[in-house]
């Protein structure tokens, strides 16, 4: 059979039920624990499960669709076997013409009754649901790919500031930040982190999949105290230690594939919240880090509100 609306409804129905079950189980497991790191792992596993099951289902439906030609050929063969039937010679040779005419009419009637409706007239295939699905996937994937590309351009346009090239007395606070990054990286199990200084930033930013990077604003040392710097750096380094940049892109790919499923968008929001909570816990590596980070977020929120449109 060719894909029609019922075929697409069956496909989307199976995919929707599978994704809903995976997200539902992940929700129950995440609520059973209070540790953000475990919750993050649960949501990571849920996205991988959705991708694996969906690709498996799509491969199965493709095989079902590919087997439709063979199924149609079998139907035609069965129809032909019904149409062509052996004739038995009549007992009286003088009745040959009359008997042949009667048998021919009977064969035609039986053939019309046994021919399936699909062999007589088939509706045209329906492809627009798949085209609409692929359009949404392509649109979201383009958005997912564009962000890292723009970030890569920004990295190339801004100069690097390695700590081993600082001169004594020059940017001493940035040198202190590099030392703090090295100390906190060891505590979080990170080997090396690149430090960049970007004009226009208001707070540290962590990114990078292959090369872990933290970008700092030029006035990082003047705007924040040592305790605030340690709390923010611990938070950003925790994102790198958890490989959040990679997993954020992976979840965006899953969301792009399942863009029409609301449960997947909800799971994406829960995963991001778990990442932030896990990074907030890492701020405890700094003295009084959690309280300091919370106060800092409130003050920065007020600054953003003050500089917003009047």
N, C-alpha and C positions, 0 to 999 in steps of 0.2 A: 504494500500500500504506500501511497505517497503521503507526505505530511499535510494534514489538514488541521483545522482548529482543535479538533478533539485530540489529535496527536500532540500538539503543542500544550494543550491544557493538561494532558497526562504527564508530559515531561516537566513542566513547571510545577505541577502539583507534587510530584515525587521530590524534586529538588527543594521545594519550600518546606515540606514535612521533614526532610533530613536535616536541613539547616536549623529549623526550629527545635528539633530534638537535641541537636548538639549544643546549641546556645542554652537551652533549658537545663541540660545536665551541667554545663559549665557554670551557670548561675547558681545552682544548688551547691556545687562544690566550692565555689568562691565564697558563698555566704557561710559555709561551714568552717572557714578559717579566718582569722583576723590578721594574718601576716600578708602584707602587700606583695612581698616577693613571691609567695606561693600563689596568690591570686593572679599575678602577672604570668606565671608559668601556666596556670590553668587556661587563661585566655589565649595564650600563645598556642597551646595544644588544641584549643577549640577551633582556631582559624586554620591550622594545618589539617584538622579533621574535616572541616567543611570543604577545603580545597581538594583533599584526597577523595572524599565521597562524591563530590560533584564531577570531578574528572572521570571517576569510575562510572558514574551514571551516564555521562555524556558519551563515553566510549561504548557503553552497552546499548544506548539508543542509536548510536551510529551504526552498530552492527545490526540492530533490528531494522533500521532503515535500509541498510545495504542488502539485507536478505529479502527485501520486498520483491526484487526482480525474480529471484528464484521461486518465491512463493507464487508470483503471477504466472511464471512459466508452467508451474505445476498445475495451476487452474486451467490454463489453455490446453495442456495435455489431457487433463481429465475431461474437458469439454469435447475435445476431438474424439476421445475414446467413446464418449456417449453418442456422438453423431454418427461415427462409422461403426455400424453393427453388421455382423454376418447375416446373410439371407439364406433361408432354407428353401430348397427347390419345392415347388408345389406338386401335389400328388397327380393332378390332372394337367397335362401339357396344354390343353386348350384354354386353361384359365390363367396362363402365365401373365398376360397383359393386365388382367383385372387384379390378380394377386399382387403384382409388383406395384401397381398404383396404390392399393390399400396399404401395403407395408411402408411405402415411401411417405404417405400422409401420416401414418402412425409414428414413424421415426422422427419426422419434423416436429410433431406435437410433443413427443418425449424430450427432444433436444431443447425446445423452447422452455419447457418446464424445468430442466436440470441445469441450464446455463445460469451461473450466478449473475446478480445484477452488476457487480463490479466489472465483469467481463464485457458487459454490453455498453455501459457508459460510466466513465470515471470522472469525478470532479477535478478541476485543475488544482495542482498543489498550492499550498499556502506557505509563503516564506516571510511575510512581513513581520511576524512576531520575532523570528530569529534575527532579522535585519535590525529591528528596533533594539533588541538586546545587545547585539554587537556594536551598535552605535553608542549606546551608553557605556559599554565596556571601553571602547576606544577613547571616548571623551575623558573618562576618569583616569585611564592609564596615561594619556597625554599630560594631564595635570600632575600625576604622580611623578612622571619622568622630568617634567619641566622644572620642578622645585630643586632637585639635586643639581641639575645643570646650571641653573642660575646661581646656586650657592658655590659651585665650582668656579664660575666666572668671577664671583666676588673674591674668592680666595686668591685667584691669580692677580687680581687688580690691587689687592692690598698687600703691603709689604710684610714680611715675616720678621719676628723679633725674638730670635733664639737667645736664651739667657746667657749662654757662654760668650756672647759678643757684647754684653753690656759692660760699659766701663764703670769703674768704681765712682760712686756719687751721681751717676746718671740713671734716672728712672729707678731709684732704689726701691720704691714701693712695688713696681712691677717685678723687680728681682725678688722681692719678698713673696709676691704672688706665685712666681715660678717655684720658689722653694716650698711654698705651701702645697702647690699642685704635686710636686714630687713626693712630699710626705704623705698626703692623702691618697695618692695613687698607689703607694705601697700598701697602705691599709686596705684598699679596695681590690687589690690584686691586679692592678694595671701596670704594664711595663713601661710604656712611654706615651706621653701626650704632647702634642704640638701646641705651642702658645702663639696666638696671633693677636694683634692690636688693631681694632677696626674703629675708625671715626664714625660717629653717629650712633653707636650702641649705648644703651643706658644700663645694661646689666650683662653678665657673662652669658655666652651661648655655647652649648656643646653640640658637636655634630661629627660626622665621619663614620664610614663603615670600614674602609681599609686602613685609613690613617686617622686615629682618634685625635680630635682637635677641640680646643677651647679658645674662643675669641673674647677678648676683654675690651672694654671702652678705654680710651686714653686717660680719662680722669678716674680710673678705677680706684686708685690709692687715695685720692683726695675726697671722693664722695662717700667712701665707706670706711668704717673702722676695721681694725684687724679681726675682731670677732665676726663682723658682718661678712668680710671677705672670706673667711674660713667656712662659714655656714653656706654661702652661695657656691663656693668652689666645690665643697663636698656634695652639694645637691647636683651640680652639673656633672661631676665626675661619676656619680652614681648612675646617671643615665648612660654614660659610656661603659661603665662596668657591666651594666645589664644588657648591653648591646641594643639599647632602645632605638638608635637611628636605623639599624637594619630591620628590626621588628616593626617599626612604624611603616616602613616602605612595604614590608611583606603584608601587613594588615590592609594597607591601601590597595594592594593587588587583589586581595580577597574581596574587599568591599567593591572594587570595580567589577569583579566577576559577578557578584551578587547584589548589584546596586538596586535592584527592584525589591529586595527582601528587607523589611524594616528591622528584623531581629539582628541582622548582621551589622547594621548601623548602630544599634544599641550596644552590641558586643564591642564594637570599635570604641565607643565612648567609655565603656567600663574598662577596657584594656588601657586606655590612656590615663584614666583616673588611677588605676593600679600602678602604672609607671611613675606618676607624680608622687603617689603616696610612698612608694619604695624609695624614691629619691629624697623625699622629705625625711624619712627615717635615717638616711645616711648622714644628714646634717648633724646628727647626734655625735659624730666623730669630733666636731668642734665643741669647745666648752659652751654649755648652754645654747647649743646650736639650734635646737628646734624652736625655742622661744625667740631667739634672735632672728631666725628666718621668718617666723610668722609676723613679727613686728615690722621687719623690712618689707615684706610683701604688702602689708597694709599701707606703709608710708609711700611705697612706689605706686600703689594704686591711687593714692590721693594725688600724687604728682601727675599721673596720666590724666586724671579727671580734671586737674587744674589747667593743663595745657590743651585740653580738648576744645572742640568748637563751642563758642559762646552761645 
